Amino acid sequence: MIYKLPVTTKHRDEMIDITNQVSAQIRESGIKQGVVYIYCAHTTAGITINENADPDVKTDMLMRWDEVYPWEHEQYRHMEGNTASHLKASTVGASQAVIIENGRMILGTWQGIYFCEFDGPRSRNVYIKIIEG
């Protein structure tokens, strides 16, 4: 079964913690051992795992991505004008896989799963696939 998680973003660049929603889908599935895949089917957004205790980590990451991939650059050629969002999404990646043990994700103490928006605000979907084993 594939679960679809709708995500609505409010800013051009944003990181939204979706850890609780992924955990809820695992509980609902009843699967105790396996792997959960979290996938973003968008070219200007991605999925990452990082610290979820200090909100300044998100702020710092978004700031640094803007420095590395500025929104405007004289050599960008993409006609939609959102080259930076494509570069950021490719850097982050489209998916993450997390091991499930005893019905819970194995995440570090400070880790959370984030949907990363780089071309918002938008309505997006994240897909969650839970595999037993």
C-alpha positions in Angstrom: 0.0 0.0 0.0 1.1 3.5 -0.8 0.0 6.4 1.4 -0.3 9.9 0.0 0.5 12.7 2.5 -0.7 16.2 1.3 1.7 19.0 2.2 0.8 22.7 1.8 3.7 25.2 1.9 3.5 28.9 2.7 6.9 30.1 1.6 9.2 29.8 -1.4 11.8 27.9 0.7 10.6 25.9 3.7 11.3 22.8 5.7 8.3 21.0 7.2 8.7 18.2 9.8 6.7 15.2 8.6 8.1 12.7 11.1 4.8 12.4 13.1 2.8 11.8 9.9 5.1 9.1 8.7 5.1 7.5 12.2 1.3 7.5 12.2 1.2 5.7 8.8 3.5 3.0 10.2 1.3 2.5 13.2 -1.8 2.4 11.0 -0.1 -0.3 8.8 0.5 -2.5 11.7 4.0 -3.4 10.3 6.5 -4.1 13.1 9.7 -4.9 11.1 10.6 -3.5 7.7 11.5 -0.3 5.9 9.5 2.9 5.2 10.3 4.9 2.0 9.4 8.5 1.9 9.3 9.9 -1.6 8.7 13.3 -3.1 7.5 13.3 -6.7 8.4 16.9 -7.5 11.4 18.4 -9.2 11.6 21.4 -7.0 11.2 19.8 -3.6 12.8 17.0 -1.7 13.0 14.9 1.5 15.8 15.0 4.0 16.6 13.7 7.5 18.2 16.2 9.9 18.0 17.6 13.4 14.5 18.5 14.6 15.3 19.8 18.1 16.7 23.3 17.3 14.7 25.3 14.7 17.8 27.3 13.9 19.1 24.3 12.0 16.4 24.7 9.5 17.0 28.4 9.3 20.7 27.9 8.8 20.2 25.2 6.1 17.7 27.3 4.1 20.1 30.3 4.4 23.1 28.3 3.2 21.2 26.8 0.2 20.2 30.3 -0.8 23.9 31.3 -0.7 25.0 28.3 -2.7 22.1 28.4 -5.2 21.0 32.1 -5.4 17.5 32.6 -6.8 18.9 34.8 -9.6 22.1 34.3 -11.5 23.1 35.9 -14.8 24.0 32.5 -16.3 20.8 30.6 -15.5 19.0 29.5 -18.6 15.9 27.7 -17.4 13.0 29.6 -18.9 10.7 29.2 -15.8 13.2 31.1 -13.7 13.4 28.6 -10.9 16.8 27.0 -11.6 17.8 27.5 -7.9 14.9 25.3 -6.8 15.9 22.5 -9.1 19.5 22.6 -7.9 18.4 22.6 -4.2 16.0 19.7 -4.8 18.7 17.7 -6.5 21.1 18.3 -3.7 18.6 17.2 -1.0 17.3 14.2 -3.0 13.8 12.9 -3.7 13.6 10.2 -1.1 14.7 8.7 2.2 14.5 5.1 3.6 14.2 4.4 7.3 14.4 1.0 9.0 11.3 0.0 11.1 12.0 -2.0 14.3 9.2 -2.9 16.8 6.8 -0.8 14.9 8.9 2.4 15.1 11.4 4.1 12.9 15.0 3.9 13.9 16.0 7.5 14.0 18.6 9.2 16.1 17.7 11.2 19.2 17.6 14.5 17.3 16.6 13.3 13.9 13.4 14.2 12.0 12.1 13.7 8.5 11.6 16.9 6.5 9.7 17.8 3.4 11.9 20.6 1.8 10.1 23.1 -0.4 12.2 25.1 -2.8 9.6 26.7 -5.1 6.6 27.5 -3.0 4.1 28.2 -1.8 2.4 25.1 -3.3 0.3 22.1 -2.6 2.4 19.0 -2.8 2.2 15.3 -2.1 4.6 13.0 -0.3 4.3 9.3 -0.9 5.0 6.8 1.9 5.6 3.1 1.1 6.0 0.7 4.0 7.5 -2.7 3.3 7.4 -5.6 5.8 10.5 -7.7 6.3 
